[in-house]
Amino acid sequence: MSGNSTTRDCTVRLSQAALTYLSNTKFLPADLEKIVSDAEVTEGKERILKLDRDTAELFRDEFTSRLARVGFGEDYEPTREGKLLEELIDRFAK
């Protein structure tokens, strides 16, 4: 993550479903996977990631690449995995 003072920070809440997906699919690079596994645990089952905008964009790039590879069925409609990836892309954009 960048220490640049002009970079805005963002906070991302991940549901248990998103955490399970990210843990089981193993498509993230090791540095991003570590950020997910080290995330702050909330009272519930969610986790909170505090990221700079550049790191959030790295996550979005990985989710977008994965979405293009596996996120759509033969009818070009989003699959279940595709819908989850679209949700993650949106979460990391805020």
Rosetta blueprint (number, residue, H / E / L):
1 M L
2 S L
3 G L
4 N L
5 S L
6 T L
7 T L
8 R L
9 D E
10 C E
11 T E
12 V E
13 R E
14 L E
15 S L
16 Q H
17 A H
18 A H
19 L H
20 T H
21 Y H
22 L H
23 S H
24 N H
25 T H
26 K L
27 F L
28 L L
29 P L
30 A H
31 D H
32 L H
33 E H
34 K H
35 I H
36 V H
37 S H
38 D L
39 A L
40 E E
41 V E
42 T L
43 E L
44 G L
45 K L
46 E L
47 R E
48 I E
49 L E
50 K E
51 L E
52 D E
53 R H
54 D H
55 T H
56 A H
57 E H
58 L H
59 F H
60 R H
61 D H
62 E H
63 F H
64 T H
65 S H
66 R H
67 L H
68 A H
69 R H
70 V H
71 G L
72 F E
73 G L
74 E L
75 D L
76 Y L
77 E L
78 P E
79 T L
80 R H
81 E H
82 G H
83 K H
84 L H
85 L H
86 E H
87 E H
88 L H
89 I H
90 D H
91 R H
92 F L
93 A L
94 K L
